[in-house]
């Protein structure tokens, strides 16, 4: 993978459907939002944990986005950076589907508990691309657990480059920030770890 890649973009722009009422138009709306955010389907799938073939089925209208079970609805809404209510409106989710089609984020974004006893994940906005075994473009908000374990770990290399790897041991001069837990395409107010280069707060 080339480190020259500055930003990931989709080649074609999908128009917003005038009316959203079925699986095909819901898929078109999702493609429109991804195009608006300039995010590749493969990167959205990898960042959210939704299987690529599953996501492509939703985008093509072969599977209805309104029929997503709660785990995928949570990943989908969180990845797009929209609230449950916004998702219901944008995708015309029927009333009877809404008890399942929602996220576990705390209010006002989702329908999870307002407060938990768990330590919240840290979040930062990438100033440059994330390289390594998982790639993401600049300006994506990523979440990580400093003391957590996961499939990928976020590392800051000696030159400030952000790198994702399945190994939790940093190379010489680098440091492990934590286990990657998610990503949101679009900016949100964040705080960079002390001394972290290559990040925007």
N, C-alpha and C positions, 0 to 999 in steps of 0.2 A: 504494500500500500504506500502510495507516494505521500510524503509530508508536504508536498506543494499544494495539496488540496485546501482551499481557504474556506469554501462554503458549499454545502450540498444543495442543489436545486433540482426541481423537477422540470423537464423540458416543456411540457405542455401545461396550459392553464385550463382547468375545468371550470366552466361557468356555474354559477349558483343556480340550482333549479328554481323555477318560479313558484312551484308548489311541491311540497314534500308530502307524499301520501302512501308510498309503498317501498319495498325493498330496493328497487332500482334507484328511485329518487333519493332515498336515504344514503345509498352508496355514493351517489353523485355529490350530495352535500358533504360527505366525509372527504371525498377527493378534492372538492373545492376548498375546504378548510386546510387540508394538507398543502395544497398548492399555494394558498394564501400565506402560509407559514414557511413555504419553500423547504418542505421536508420530504425526503424520499420515503416511500412505503417501507422499504427494508429497514431504514433507520428507526422509523416510528415503531415498527414491530419489535425490533431488538431492544429499544429503550423502554417500551412499556411491558414487554413480556408476552404480548399477544402473538400467537404463532403466525408466521408470515402467510402461509396458505390460508389460514382462517381469516386473517385481515383482508387478503385479496378477495376472498369469497364475499365478505361484507361489502367491499368497495365495488365489486362487479354486480352486486344485487343477487348473487346466487344464494346468499344467506341474508336474512333480514337483521339489520342492526338492532331493530326493536326487540328482537328475540334473544339478545345477549343475556347471559346469566350475570349475576351480580359481580363476580370476580373480574370478568372481562369488561363489563360496563364501568367498573371502578378504574381499571387501567386505561380504558378509552377516554373517559372524561378527564382523568388526571393528566393524561398525555396531551390532550388538546388544550388544557388549561381553562376549561369552562366549568361553570357550576352545574349541578344536577338540573336545576330549573332551566338554565340556558340550553342544556342538552335536550331536555324534554321538548322545548319550543323549536329548536333548530331541526331536530329529527322527527318532529311530530309523533312523539311516543304516546301511544294510547294510554288512557287512564289506568286500565287494568294491568298494563305492563310496568307501570312506574314503581310499585313496591319492590320489584326485582331489579329494574333498570335504574340503578342509582349507585352512588359511591359511598365509601366508608369514611370519607374525609369529614372533619368536624364542620359544623355550621359556620358561616353561611354557604360554603361551597358544596358540602355534601350532607349526608344523613348519619354520620358516625357520632360517637359521643363527643360532647362539647369539651370535655377534659379527660385525659387519661393519666395514669401513673407512670407511663413509659416515657423515657427520655426521647424527645423528638429528634428526627434526623437533622443533620446539618444540610444546608442548601447553598449553592453558589451558582453564579452565571458564568459560563465559559466565555472568555474573551477571545480565545483562539480555538481551533478544532481540538477535539479529544481524539488521540491516536491510540493505536494498540489493537487488542483483540476485539474491542468494541469501539466504533467510531461515531462521533457526533459532531455536528457543525458548531460554529460559534453562536453565541446568544441563546443557547439552550440552558435552562435551569436544571441542574442535576442534584440529586439527593444522595447522601451517603451516611452510613452509621460509623462513627469513629472507632467504636469498640466491637462492631458487628462482624459477621461472617457472611459470605455470599459467593455467587458465581464469579463476579468480577470485583476487583479492587481498584480504587482510584489512587493513582500515584502522581506525585509532582517530581519531575526529574530535576537534575542539578541546574539545567538551563531554564527552568520554569515551565517547560512543556508538560501538559496534563496527559496522562497515559493510563489506559485501562488494561489490566491483565488478570488472568485467572490465578496468578501466584501472589501470595500476600507478603512476599519479601521484596523490599525495594533494592534496586541496584546501588552501587556506590554513589554517594552524593545525593541520592533521591530519598523520598520519604513516603510512606503509606499514609494517606489521609483517612481511609476507611473503606468499608464495603459499599459498593454502589447499590442503591435501593430503588432508584427510579429516575425519571426525567420528565420535564415538562417543556414543551416547545413554545417559547414565548417568555418574555421577561417577567419577573416578579421581584419585589424588593428582597435583596439577599445580603448576607454578610460574608465576606471572604475570610477564610481562616487566617489567623495572624501570620504575616510574613509570606503569604502565598502570592507568588507572581503569576502573571498570565490569567488573572481572574478579575472580574468586575464586581464591585459591591453594589 
